[in-house]
């Protein structure tokens, strides 16, 4: 995680997708829900679940990185603007 993810924008025709990272610190966290997950994260003082951005096609130098945020986000954005 970091500030660079703020530069990845929505597109209905994205060039990347999100997937759970294969290198998780705490794979057992996948089985936790709600407050149990929050407690586990607070006890370790770091995030243990990570996502990877995976290219769906070759991305050209200087091309914007995009991901599809989904229909709920797209509808909310349309109502906002």
Beta strands, then each sheet from edge to edge (+ up, - down):
strand 1: 9-10
strand 2: 16-20
strand 3: 51-55
strand 4: 66-67
sheet 1: 1+ 4+
sheet 2: 2+ 3-
end
